[in-house]
Amino acid sequence: MALFYGYRYYFDPTYILVIIGVIISLLASAKVKSTFAKYSNVRSMSGLTGAQAAERILRNAGIFDVSVQRISGHLTDHYDPKNKVLRLSDSVFGNTSVSAIGVAAHECGHAIQHNKEYAPLKIRTALVPVANFGATLSWPLILIGVLFSWSQTLITLGIVLFCAAVLFQIVTLPVEFNASNRAVKILASTGILSDREVSQTKQVLGAAALTYVAAAAASILQLLRLIILFGGNRNRD
């Protein structure tokens, strides 16, 4: 990235931080896609689909007020705590593979967290509107601050708002790790998957966890870049 100040043209070396973040994210995304695809070809011995496994896990956990629905897309699976709906993508809902059951179990882990009032999940849920607000307004405020004679007040406010988005990414980590741990334990204890299949599921969920780590790392690197660029008083000619 280059910055233009008056009639002087500079290369911005901090853009390297952004490049590192992008590379980390791309590698993590490639890893989860390849691992999911690998074990999508491994049919579980139980013969259960992702939806059937989810239903069994929820009932086994004593949760009867969460519905399981299909959602279009690939790896768009998620748990909606507001409506108590567990949505499974096309590649998971009706699929009997180890990957599908692993992903379904992970989302059930979130439903169980919600049912048990898992503190980190409650914190993350509370941060959603704040993080969205921060992610939406942080850059406009920073850019406006730069345009208006490097207004440090607007720039600082933008960085503070961006911190909210970074905090959300960080809080997400223990929530996702815990959901995966719950999934592995449930799949093993209920016998939905064999020991070997549970081991394969760990690889799928481990790869998925890398995407959250990558997202957090990328956001932290971006925040570091903003602080380096705009953190101090930047008086420009």
N, C-alpha and C positions, 0 to 999 in steps of 0.2 A: 504494500500500500504506500502511496506517496501523499504527502501533505503539502499544500501550497499556502505559503504565508507571504502576502504581499507579492513581491517579484522574485521570491526565493523558493526554490523547489527542493524538497527533502524526501529521501526515502525513509519510510518509517520502519525501523528494525524491529519494533515490538509486534509487527504483523507476523513475525515468526511464531509468536505464541498462538495466534489464531490458526496458523498452518498446522502446528503440532496438535492442537485440539481437533481439527478436522481429520487429520490422519488417524488419531486415536479412535475417533467416532466411526470412521469408515472401516477400520480393522475390526472393531467390536461388532459392527453390523454384519460384516462379512462372516465373522466367526459364528454368530448366532444363526444366520441363515444356512450356512453349510452344515452345522451340527444338527439343526432341526431337520433339514432335508435328509441327512444321513439316517437318522432314526425314524423318519417318517416312513421308511421302507421296511422297518422292523415291526411286524405285527405282534401285539401283546398276546401272551398265552391265554389271558382271560377272555379275549375277544370282545371286551367292552369298548364302546366308543367313548370319545372324550366327554360327551354329554351324559352318558350312562355312568361313567366313572365319577363325574361331578355330582350327580344326583346321589350316588351311593355314599360318597364322602360327606356330603352335607347332612344326609340323614344319620350317618354314623356319628356325626358331631352334634346331633340333636338340633340341627337347624332345619326348620320346616317352612320358614317364611321367605326363603330366597328362591326365586325361579331361575331356571337355566334357559337361555334363549340363544338363537343363532344370530350372528351379525356378519355382514359381508366383509370381504377383504382377507388379507393374509397377515396373520399374527396381530390382529386387531383386538385380541382377547382382553377383557378387563372386567373388574367387578365394580358395579355402580352402587355405592353405599346409600345414596339418597333414595333410590327406588328399590333397593335390595334385589338387584338383578345381576346374574352372572352371565355375561355375554361371551360366547365362544365363536371364533371365526370359522369360516367354511372349512379350512384345513384342519380344524380341531374337532368341531361339533360332531360330525359323523364318522370321524376317522378312528380306526382301532389301533393305531400305531403307538409305540412307546412315547414318541414325541408329543402326540396329541394328548395322551393321558397325563403326561408330565405337566404340560401347560395348563390343562384343565385343573389339575390338582393344585398348581400354584395359585390360580385364581380363587380356588376354594380356600386356600390359605388366607387370602385377603378377607373373604367372607367370615372366616373363623375369627380373624383379628377383630373385625367389626363387632361380631357377636360377643367377643371377650373384652371389648372396649380397650384394645391394645393401645397404649398411650402414644407411641410414635405415629400410629395411623391417624389418631385424633388430631395430633399436631399437624400432620401433613394435610389433612382435610381442611383444617382451619387456615392453613397457609395458601391454599389454592387461589382464592380471590386476590389475596395480597400479591402472590407471585405473578398472577396474570396481569394485575395492574402495573406492577413493576416492570415486567417484560415489555408491556405495551408502551409505557411512557418514558422509560429510562433513556433510550436513544434519542427520541425527539427532543427531550429536555437538554441532553448533552449537545446536540447539534444546534439548537436554538441558542444555548449558552455560548457556543463558539462563534456563531454568527453575530451575536450582540456583544461585540468587543470582549470576548472571552469572559463572560459573566460567570465568576466562580461559584456564585450562589446556585444558579441553574445547573451548572455542571456537577456540582457536589450533590445536589438533589437527585440528579439523574443517576449518579453512581450509587447513592444510597438505595434508590428504588431497584437498581440492578442487583444489589446485594440480596434483596428479598427473593429474587428468582434463583440466585445461587443457593441461598439457604434452603429453598424448597428442594433443589436437587440433592443437597447433602442429607436432608431429613428423609428423603426417599430411600436412601441406601439401606438403613436398618429395616425399614418396612419391607422392602423387596427381599432382602436376605432372610428375614424371619419367615416370610410367606413360603419361600423355597424350602427352608428347613422343615416347616410344618408339613409341606407337601411330601417330602421324602419320608418323613416318619409315618405319615398316614398311609402312604402307599405300601410301606413295608409292614405296618401293623395290621392292615386290613387284608393283606394278601392279594390286593388288586394286581400288583406286579410281583414277579419273582425277584429273588435277590439280584440276579444278573440284570434284569430289566430296571431295577431300582438304581443300580450302578450306572446304567446307560442314561437314565433320567437325570441323574446328578450332572452328567456332562451337558445335557440340554439346558438345564436350569442354570448351571454354572456359566455357560456361554451367554445366556440371557442376562445374567447379573452383570456381565462385563459391559453391556450397553448402558446400564445405569451408572456404573463407575466412570465410563467414558464421558457420559453427559455431564456428570458432576465435575470431572477433570477439565473438560472443555469450558464449562461456565466459569470455573475458578481461574483458568488461564485468561479468559476474556476479561474478568474482573481485574486481574493483575495488570493486564494491558491498559485498562482504563485508568487505573490508579497511577501507573507510570506516566501515561500521557497527560492526564488532567488532574492528578491528585494535588499538585502544588499550585501556587499562583503562577499563571502562565501569561505574562505580559508580552504582547506581540506589537511589533511596530506597525 
